Structures are given as structure tokens and as C-alpha cells.
Amino acid sequence: MVKKEFEIYNQGEKEIVFDPNLIETPEHITVSFNPANLAAKERGKLVVSYDTQNKDDLGYFTEPVSFITSEDSDSLKTLYVTTFIKEYFPPMTKEELADAPKISVSNRKHDFGALNEGETSEYEFTISNYGKEPLLIRKILANCGCIETEIRKEKIKPGQSTTVKVKLDSEGRVGYLTKNLTIFSNDPRKSTIQVTIKAKIDN
């Protein structure tokens, strides 16, 4: 559970009431106000709690939180909670780290070069496991809908490798493009690792 506090201020002349029944959030996010009734010219706290276990996912997320106050105008408020969630590893001994999976990624920077708008192009990179335990690829996340990935296998035994096919679709895009893939794994040293993709798209 991660908790953040934000200072709020009632700059009006009337008390503001925050009704807990008028708060709309995802199940893994809770919002509270302290105090629930904020007097005129008074400061308070907005408390946002995020349950990563209940979220049960890895990656970058931006999620809306809405609530209604007793104000006469603009009573509906919406804020956005941004998070980056990766796998948690408890403290490990040197021996445990030595036995853990160890990820290695080839060709972490790839330039597709010049493409015509609407053209697709593909390339592959290799993920290897130099550790002593199986390497599990939890997720491969692209920060653009123009990129698709396909991994041959998600569980990599010690000393073995797998390939990832990357497909770039340039439809609707013009100019210089730089995007990232984030690979999530069970390597406690590098639970996330990035691959950078570039292209120059002509219309």
C-alpha cells in the first residue's frame, strides 16, 4: 500500500463538505479528506492510498479519481493518479542473488531508418538468461499503440534464450519517432529493462 498526502485549501467564504459516498475510484485506490468538513480559509489534507497488490498488474498507469463537494459551482472534481508498478523483491543475500535469474537483452537500440507513412517493418531481439534459476518475462509494454511485440516463450531456462519480434506500424505518423519497450522480469537486479526504437517516417 502506497499513501500520498496533498494539502488542500478552502479559499471561499463557505464551509466545504466532502461526502465519502460521492467519491468514485478504482477498487485499488481510496481517497479520504481530513477534515471531511473544511471551514472557510482553512487548510486540510487529501489522502490518496494505492493498493498495488489489489491492482495486480505491472507497468505505467494513469487513472481518474472523481469526487463531489458541497460547493455551489464546479463541485465535480477529477484528479489523475499516475503510477509505475514493478515487481517487488525482498532483500537478498549474495548467495541468493548469485542463484537468481539474470537477464540480458541484445540490440537494445534499433533504428528502422526511413519508412514511408503506412509502411510496416519488423526486427527481432534476443533475451537470454545467464542466471541459475528460470527467467520469467512478466510483461513487455510498448509506450505506443504503433508497436506490437510477440515473444516466443516467456519462461527461459538457465543458459537459454528466446526471441522477441517487434512490429512497427507507421500509419498516421510522420516525422522522427522514438519509442520504448519496457521488459518486466523476475531478475531482482534488473526487474525492468528498456529497448529503444527509432524511425524516420516520410509522408
Backbone torsions as a table, in degrees:
resi	resn	phi	psi	omega
1	MET	NA	127.9	177.6
2	VAL	-113.5	134.2	-177.1
3	LYS	-126.6	135.3	176.7
4	LYS	-128.6	141.0	177.6
5	GLU	-114.6	138.9	179.1
6	PHE	-127.8	136.3	179.1
7	GLU	-78.0	135.3	175.3
8	ILE	-122.3	154.9	-175.8
9	TYR	-139.3	130.9	176.1
10	ASN	-92.8	100.1	-177.4
11	GLN	-87.8	-0.1	-179.6
12	GLY	-85.7	-172.6	-178.5
13	GLU	-102.5	-2.9	-178.5
14	LYS	-118.6	155.4	174.6
15	GLU	-65.8	142.6	174.9
16	ILE	-109.1	130.0	179.2
17	VAL	-108.9	129.9	176.3
18	PHE	-104.6	111.1	-177.4
19	ASP	-88.9	116.8	-178.9
20	PRO	-62.9	-19.0	178.6
21	ASN	-81.2	-7.2	-178.3
22	LEU	-113.6	32.9	176.9
23	ILE	-110.7	128.4	-179.6
24	GLU	-117.7	115.5	-178.8
25	THR	-140.8	161.0	167.6
26	PRO	-62.2	161.4	-175.1
27	GLU	-60.2	-30.5	-175.0
28	HIS	-88.6	1.0	178.7
29	ILE	-119.2	132.4	174.0
30	THR	-123.8	147.5	-178.7
31	VAL	-129.5	136.6	175.4
32	SER	-140.1	160.4	-179.2
33	PHE	-124.6	138.6	178.9
34	ASN	-134.7	108.2	0.8
35	PRO	-81.9	166.0	178.3
36	ALA	-72.5	-26.2	174.9
37	ASN	-113.4	113.2	-174.3
38	LEU	-104.2	111.6	-177.3
39	ALA	-67.7	161.3	178.2
40	ALA	-57.5	136.4	178.6
41	LYS	64.0	20.2	-179.6
42	GLU	-104.9	150.7	175.9
43	ARG	-103.0	149.6	178.3
44	GLY	-145.9	-166.9	-178.0
45	LYS	-127.3	135.5	167.9
46	LEU	-103.0	120.8	-175.9
47	VAL	-111.5	122.0	178.5
48	VAL	-114.3	124.6	178.6
49	SER	-115.2	136.5	-175.9
50	TYR	-125.6	118.8	-179.0
51	ASP	-96.7	99.2	-176.5
52	THR	-68.3	-29.8	178.3
53	GLN	-67.4	-39.6	178.2
54	ASN	-69.8	-32.1	175.8
55	LYS	-64.1	-43.0	173.5
56	ASP	54.1	51.2	177.7
57	ASP	-156.7	164.1	178.7
58	LEU	-121.2	146.3	175.4
59	GLY	131.8	-164.5	179.7
60	TYR	-98.8	133.9	-177.5
61	PHE	-138.9	139.9	170.8
62	THR	-127.6	116.0	-171.0
63	GLU	-129.0	137.2	-177.6
64	PRO	-81.4	145.4	172.7
65	VAL	-128.5	125.7	-177.2
66	SER	-122.7	146.4	175.2
67	PHE	-151.6	159.0	-178.3
68	ILE	-118.3	132.4	178.5
69	THR	-105.7	177.5	-179.9
70	SER	-87.8	9.0	-178.8
71	GLU	-65.1	151.5	-177.8
72	ASP	-71.1	-29.0	179.3
73	SER	-137.2	156.3	-179.0
74	ASP	51.3	44.0	-176.3
75	SER	-77.2	-21.9	178.2
76	LEU	-86.9	119.3	-179.9
77	LYS	-114.8	140.9	175.6
78	THR	-132.9	129.1	173.1
79	LEU	-125.3	161.9	-176.0
80	TYR	-119.4	128.7	-179.7
81	VAL	-99.6	119.8	-179.0
82	THR	-108.9	130.7	-178.0
83	THR	-138.5	155.8	168.9
84	PHE	-126.8	114.9	-174.5
85	ILE	-110.7	125.9	173.4
86	LYS	-130.6	168.5	-174.1
87	GLU	-67.1	139.7	178.0
88	TYR	-93.3	136.3	174.9
89	PHE	-123.1	128.0	176.3
90	PRO	-68.2	163.2	177.4
91	PRO	-53.5	138.3	-176.4
92	MET	-124.7	148.5	176.1
93	THR	-77.2	167.8	177.1
94	LYS	-60.5	-37.2	179.8
95	GLU	-66.5	-41.1	178.9
96	GLU	-66.1	-40.3	177.5
97	LEU	-65.0	-37.5	179.8
98	ALA	-64.8	-30.0	-179.5
99	ASP	-89.3	-9.9	-174.0
100	ALA	-73.9	161.1	173.1
101	PRO	-63.6	153.0	-177.6
102	LYS	-137.2	114.0	-174.6
103	ILE	-86.7	144.2	171.7
104	SER	-139.5	133.4	-177.3
105	VAL	-122.1	125.2	178.1
106	SER	-84.0	154.8	170.8
107	ASN	52.0	57.4	-176.8
108	ARG	-76.3	-6.0	174.1
109	LYS	-130.0	123.7	-179.4
110	HIS	-134.0	131.8	177.5
111	ASP	-112.0	115.5	178.0
112	PHE	-71.8	-12.7	-178.8
113	GLY	76.7	-151.5	-176.9
114	ALA	-84.4	128.8	175.9
115	LEU	-127.4	151.5	171.2
116	ASN	-86.3	142.0	-179.8
117	GLU	-55.0	130.9	-177.0
118	GLY	96.9	-12.7	-179.8
119	GLU	-81.7	147.7	174.2
120	THR	-112.0	152.5	179.0
121	SER	-148.0	152.0	-176.5
122	GLU	-131.5	154.4	168.0
123	TYR	-153.1	167.9	-179.7
124	GLU	-126.2	147.3	168.7
125	PHE	-129.5	165.0	-173.9
126	THR	-112.9	137.1	171.8
127	ILE	-111.6	125.5	-178.8
128	SER	-119.7	155.3	178.1
129	ASN	-116.7	108.7	178.7
130	TYR	-99.9	12.3	179.2
131	GLY	-92.7	-167.8	-176.8
132	LYS	-108.9	-4.6	177.4
133	GLU	-122.0	158.6	179.5
134	PRO	-58.4	138.4	176.7
135	LEU	-94.8	126.2	-179.9
136	LEU	-109.2	122.3	175.5
137	ILE	-88.1	107.3	-174.9
138	ARG	-73.5	-39.4	-172.8
139	LYS	-168.6	146.5	169.8
140	ILE	-122.7	117.5	-171.4
141	LEU	-116.5	124.1	175.4
142	ALA	-98.0	142.6	179.2
143	ASN	-92.7	24.3	177.5
144	CYS	-152.5	136.6	176.9
145	GLY	-69.2	-9.0	179.9
146	CYS	-79.8	-3.8	-176.3
147	ILE	-117.4	131.6	173.7
148	GLU	-119.8	144.7	177.8
149	THR	-126.9	151.0	177.1
150	GLU	-141.0	116.1	-179.0
151	ILE	-100.2	137.8	-175.6
152	ARG	-70.6	-41.5	174.9
153	LYS	-151.0	146.3	-174.6
154	GLU	-98.0	-14.2	176.9
155	LYS	-113.0	119.0	-174.7
156	ILE	-116.8	118.9	-179.3
157	LYS	-72.0	158.9	178.0
158	PRO	-54.1	133.2	178.8
159	GLY	81.3	0.2	-178.8
160	GLN	-111.0	172.6	-176.8
161	SER	-138.1	166.8	171.5
162	THR	-142.3	165.6	179.5
163	THR	-114.1	151.4	176.0
164	VAL	-123.0	123.2	176.8
165	LYS	-92.1	130.8	-179.9
166	VAL	-116.5	127.8	179.5
167	LYS	-118.7	125.5	177.8
168	LEU	-106.9	125.8	176.7
169	ASP	-109.4	114.6	-173.5
170	SER	-90.5	6.8	-177.4
171	GLU	-59.3	130.0	177.8
172	GLY	79.3	10.3	-177.9
173	ARG	-127.5	137.9	-179.7
174	VAL	-138.2	140.2	177.0
175	GLY	107.3	-164.5	-178.8
176	TYR	-81.7	133.2	-176.4
177	LEU	-121.8	128.9	173.0
178	THR	-132.6	117.9	-177.9
179	LYS	-133.4	163.9	-177.6
180	ASN	-126.1	147.1	165.5
181	LEU	-107.9	136.0	174.6
182	THR	-112.6	124.0	-179.6
183	ILE	-102.0	124.1	178.2
184	PHE	-104.3	129.5	-178.7
185	SER	-142.2	178.9	178.8
186	ASN	-97.5	22.7	172.2
187	ASP	-79.1	113.3	-175.6
188	PRO	-66.6	-20.1	178.6
189	ARG	-80.8	-37.4	-178.0
190	LYS	-136.7	76.9	-178.6
191	SER	-72.2	-18.8	172.0
192	THR	-132.8	143.9	177.7
193	ILE	-147.1	143.5	-173.7
194	GLN	-111.6	147.9	172.4
195	VAL	-120.2	130.5	-177.8
196	THR	-104.0	134.3	-177.9
197	ILE	-122.5	133.8	179.1
198	LYS	-128.7	157.4	174.3
199	ALA	-163.6	157.7	171.5
200	LYS	-118.5	116.5	-173.1
201	ILE	-108.2	121.6	-180.0
202	ASP	-100.5	146.7	177.8
203	ASN	-94.7	NA	NA
